[in-house]
Amino acid sequence: MENFNFYVPTTVHFGKGQIENLAASVKQFGGSKVMLAYGGGSIKKNGIYDAVTNELKKADIPFVNCDGIKPNPPVADVRKGIKIYRENACDFILAVGGGSTIDAAKAMAAGVCYHGDVMDLMADGKGEIKEAAPLASVLTMAGTGSELDMGGVITGEKTHKKHTIMHPFLYPKFSILDPAYTFSVPEKHSMAGCFDAFDHLMECYFVAGSETTDVQNMMNEGVMRSIVKNAPLLLENPENYDARANIMWASSMALAGFQFIAGKKGSNWPMHAMGHELSSLYDMTHGITLALIAPAYLEFTLEKAPEYTWLFANFARNVFGVSEANNELVAKKGIEKVKEFTLTLKMPKNLKEAGVEKDKLEYLAEKATEWGNIGAICKMEKAEALEIYRRAFE
């Protein structure tokens, strides 16, 4: 097992009615004037906005709104938030929403303490995060795990390239996770969130060095199994509280400090790298892009790295209950099960059905690998990425 550091400082208030901890928690971390960051207004329709603001009003905590944060948040929304925060002398950011809102809030938190443009603070940028405003989240959609990690993804304005921002200062101080707040999430986005969390787990599982990380592997398998069990229950009944609770906690655990990849040799998150390009070019929902890429990626990786057949076989047996004795056969059946799972979640069958043009595949492959090799187990440069896009096309 490789050396690793593990640190997750976020306080979690999980369950029904936990919004009652909001005001005290804001004050605990020094907040006296809050900027509320949220998206297109659904939280006003479903009552979550009122629940949040009522708690702040009862505690005499003033707040200002930063609304309209878009999915796959563009840097323009981040800059708008920085401006609102500074003009209103805020000292705390509260993100109320899903991963896009929380990611944008993290970039805002870093940006308000930086004198240059916030894009400087993205990975490989010329700036350095030396401090950040305190932030917290009230989660309204499960999937990304942003409520418990230190990173975010922001869309650039020129090429629509996805950029990451990451620093320990960007961990939320606390996150309120009430599964009931996700009851009204539309089916499409609920299912996309389920697969997003599932893919996070796969990206931590199919990684070099897994030979020695029994604890991480087995924890990961259990969380993946819980998603496979509970996601279909949400299709039957979107207000199944226990299914919502298990999906919410699974998605948080999938990225909380990257604990399931700890001790391995690291990953460039190849499925995410390829999925981000689909989101950039087609403004496609993140979890859907991952569902479109995953089966083809796994198939390709198994072929190119047969020494990891045992890992694919463990995945098939321990996540999907495949009982064949032959490892190679079991491994292939596990990948078939992933494809079946995407269809159970009502994801598009392939890239073609999702509206991707065949003549764009080479461009996608080039953009996905423009910063170098993205492989986790085997080499993945442009040619390999293109092969996977082609397999996923139809």
PEDA-V181478 format. One record per backbone hydrogen bond with DSSP energy under -1.0 kcal/mol. NH is the residue of the N-H (numbers start at 1). CO is the residue of the C=O. Records with the same first field share a line. If there is no record, write none. Layout:
NH->CO / CO
This chain:
2->263
11->173
13->175
15->177
18->15
20->17
21->18
22->19
25->21
26->22
27->23
28->24
29->25
30->27
31->26
34->62
35->92
36->64
37->94
38->66
44->41
45->41
46->42
49->43
51->47
52->48
53->49
54->50
55->51
56->52
57->53
58->54
59->55
60->57
61->56
64->34
66->36
68->39
69->38
75->155
77->74
78->74
79->75
80->76
81->77
82->78
83->79
84->80
85->81
86->82
87->83
88->84
89->86
90->85
91->33
93->134
94->35
95->136
96->37
97->138
102->98
103->99
104->100
105->101
106->102
107->103
108->104
109->105
110->106
111->107
112->108
114->111
120->117
121->118
122->119
123->164
125->122
127->120
133->109
136->93
137->174
138->95
139->176
140->97
148->145
152->165
154->163
155->73
156->161
163->154
165->152
167->150
170->167
171->168
173->135
175->11
176->137
177->13
181->178
182->179
183->180
185->182
190->186
191->187
192->188
193->189
194->190
195->191
196->192
197->193
198->194
199->195
200->196
201->197
202->198
203->199
204->200
206->202
207->205
208->376
210->207
212->209
217->213
218->214
219->215
220->216
221->217
222->218
223->219
224->220
225->221
226->222
227->223
228->224
229->225
230->226
231->227
234->230
235->231
236->232
237->233
240->237
241->239
244->240
245->241
246->242
247->243
248->244
249->245
250->246
251->247
252->248
253->249
254->250
255->252
257->255
261->258
264->261
265->208
273->269
274->270
275->271
276->272
278->274
279->275
280->276
281->277
282->278
283->279
289->285
290->286
291->287
292->288
293->289
294->290
297->293
298->294
299->295
300->296
301->297
302->298
303->299
304->300
305->301
308->305
309->306
312->308
313->309
314->310
315->311
316->312
317->313
318->314
319->315
322->316
330->326
331->327
332->328
333->329
334->330
335->331
336->332
337->333
338->334
339->335
340->336
341->337
342->338
343->339
344->340
345->341
346->343
347->342
351->392
352->393
354->350
355->352
356->351
360->357
361->358
364->360
365->361
366->362
367->363
368->364
369->365
372->369
374->380
385->381
386->382
387->383
388->384
389->385
390->386
391->387
392->388
